[in-house]
């Protein structure tokens, strides 16, 4: 493994542990040449999964796109990086479990359901982009649904 600092070829593994619920291995390495430490991840190579877009186009599944969308929705809110990574991993596992193809609609619905439980403001931000609100009425309808669902949950919790 090449060192990320000095580009040397030799490094030694200092520590290995399971990551992502056992789906990958996190390795802590030390460069033989410069002595600096860095982390690598090893995971099983999986078959390709494609995302089916609304217009029928297909493109390779990208967990980075999921994480970027979540980070954008959760920006400046009390949502941890770990929560974002966990949700993105959950979506990734579902996509590979379905095999072959998964629709953006399925991905979006799962994200919205999870964000509703994590942070309602992040949920509304994501919904605004995902549902493509074109006017204030459609946005207000979504907010009213969210408020109604929250009140129903409060009554059930009592």
C-alpha positions as CSV (number, residue, x, y, z in Angstrom):
1,X,0.0,0.0,0.0
2,X,1.5,3.4,-1.0
3,X,1.9,6.0,1.7
4,X,-0.4,9.0,1.2
5,X,2.3,11.3,2.5
6,X,5.5,10.3,0.8
7,X,4.3,7.9,-1.8
8,X,6.6,5.1,-0.6
9,X,5.6,1.5,-1.4
10,X,6.1,-0.1,2.0
11,X,3.9,0.2,5.0
12,X,3.1,-2.0,7.9
13,X,-0.2,-2.8,9.4
14,X,-0.4,-1.6,13.1
15,X,-4.1,-2.4,13.8
16,X,-7.0,-4.1,12.0
17,X,-10.6,-4.1,13.0
18,X,-14.0,-4.8,11.6
19,X,-15.9,-1.8,10.2
20,X,-19.4,-1.1,8.7
21,X,-21.0,-3.9,10.7
22,X,-18.5,-6.5,9.5
23,X,-18.7,-5.5,5.8
24,X,-15.2,-4.0,5.7
25,X,-11.9,-4.0,7.5
26,X,-10.3,-0.8,8.8
27,X,-6.5,-1.0,8.9
28,X,-4.2,1.4,10.6
29,X,-0.9,1.6,8.8
30,X,2.6,3.1,9.3
31,X,4.9,4.1,6.5
32,X,8.3,2.4,6.7
33,X,10.0,5.4,5.0
34,X,8.5,8.4,6.7
35,X,6.9,6.9,9.8
36,X,3.6,8.7,9.4
37,X,0.4,6.8,10.0
38,X,-2.7,6.5,7.8
39,X,-5.9,4.5,7.6
40,X,-7.1,2.2,4.8
41,X,-10.4,0.3,4.4
42,X,-10.7,-3.1,2.7
43,X,-14.1,-4.3,1.5
44,X,-15.5,-7.1,-0.6
45,X,-15.8,-6.1,-4.2
46,X,-19.5,-6.1,-5.0
47,X,-21.3,-6.5,-8.3
48,X,-22.6,-3.3,-10.0
49,X,-25.9,-1.9,-9.0
50,X,-27.6,0.7,-11.1
51,X,-29.9,3.5,-10.1
52,X,-32.9,4.0,-12.4
53,X,-33.6,7.7,-12.7
54,X,-37.1,9.2,-13.1
55,X,-36.6,9.6,-16.8
56,X,-35.5,6.0,-17.2
57,X,-31.8,6.6,-17.5
58,X,-29.5,4.2,-15.5
59,X,-26.3,5.1,-13.8
60,X,-24.0,3.3,-11.4
61,X,-25.0,3.5,-7.7
62,X,-22.8,5.9,-5.8
63,X,-22.8,6.1,-2.0
64,X,-21.0,9.4,-2.3
65,X,-24.0,11.0,-4.0
66,X,-26.2,9.7,-1.1
67,X,-23.8,11.2,1.5
68,X,-23.5,14.5,-0.4
69,X,-27.3,14.8,-0.5
70,X,-27.6,14.0,3.2
71,X,-24.8,16.4,4.2
72,X,-26.5,19.1,2.2
73,X,-29.9,18.5,3.9
74,X,-28.3,18.3,7.3
75,X,-26.0,21.2,7.0
76,X,-25.8,23.4,10.1
77,X,-28.2,21.0,12.0
78,X,-27.4,18.8,15.0
79,X,-27.0,15.7,12.8
80,X,-23.7,13.8,13.3
81,X,-21.5,12.6,10.5
82,X,-22.0,9.1,12.0
83,X,-25.8,9.4,11.5
84,X,-25.2,10.4,7.9
85,X,-22.8,7.6,7.3
86,X,-25.1,5.0,9.0
87,X,-28.0,6.1,6.8
88,X,-25.9,6.0,3.7
89,X,-24.6,2.5,4.6
90,X,-28.2,1.4,5.2
91,X,-29.2,2.6,1.7
92,X,-26.1,1.0,0.1
93,X,-26.9,-2.4,1.8
94,X,-30.5,-2.2,0.6
95,X,-29.4,-1.4,-3.0
96,X,-27.0,-4.4,-3.1
97,X,-29.6,-6.6,-1.4
98,X,-32.1,-5.8,-4.1
99,X,-29.5,-6.6,-6.7
100,X,-29.2,-5.2,-10.2
101,X,-31.3,-2.0,-10.1
102,X,-32.9,0.3,-7.6
103,X,-35.0,3.3,-8.4
104,X,-34.3,6.8,-7.2
105,X,-37.9,6.9,-5.9
106,X,-37.1,3.9,-3.6
107,X,-33.9,5.6,-2.4
108,X,-35.6,8.9,-1.8
109,X,-38.5,7.4,0.1
110,X,-36.2,5.5,2.4
111,X,-34.1,8.6,3.0
112,X,-37.2,10.8,3.7
113,X,-38.6,8.2,6.2
114,X,-35.2,8.0,8.0
115,X,-34.7,11.8,8.1
116,X,-38.1,12.3,9.5
117,X,-36.9,10.3,12.6
118,X,-33.5,12.0,12.7
119,X,-34.3,15.7,12.1
120,X,-37.5,17.2,10.8
121,X,-35.7,20.3,9.3
122,X,-33.4,18.0,7.4
123,X,-36.4,16.1,6.2
124,X,-38.1,19.2,4.9
125,X,-34.9,20.3,3.2
126,X,-34.5,16.9,1.5
127,X,-38.2,16.8,0.6
128,X,-38.0,20.2,-1.1
129,X,-35.4,19.0,-3.5
130,X,-36.6,15.4,-3.9
131,X,-40.3,16.2,-4.4
132,X,-39.4,19.2,-6.5
133,X,-41.8,21.7,-4.9
134,X,-42.8,24.2,-7.6
135,X,-45.0,26.4,-5.5
136,X,-45.7,27.4,-1.9
137,X,-48.9,25.3,-1.7
138,X,-47.2,22.0,-2.3
139,X,-44.5,22.9,0.2
140,X,-47.1,23.8,2.8
141,X,-49.0,20.6,2.2
142,X,-45.8,18.6,3.0
143,X,-45.3,20.6,6.1
144,X,-48.9,20.0,7.3
145,X,-48.5,16.3,6.7
146,X,-45.3,16.3,8.8
147,X,-47.0,18.3,11.6
148,X,-50.0,15.9,11.5
149,X,-47.7,12.8,11.6
150,X,-45.8,14.3,14.6
151,X,-48.9,15.0,16.5
152,X,-50.2,11.5,15.8
153,X,-46.9,10.0,17.1
154,X,-47.1,12.2,20.3
155,X,-50.7,10.9,21.0
156,X,-49.6,7.3,20.5
157,X,-46.6,7.8,22.8
158,X,-48.8,9.0,25.7
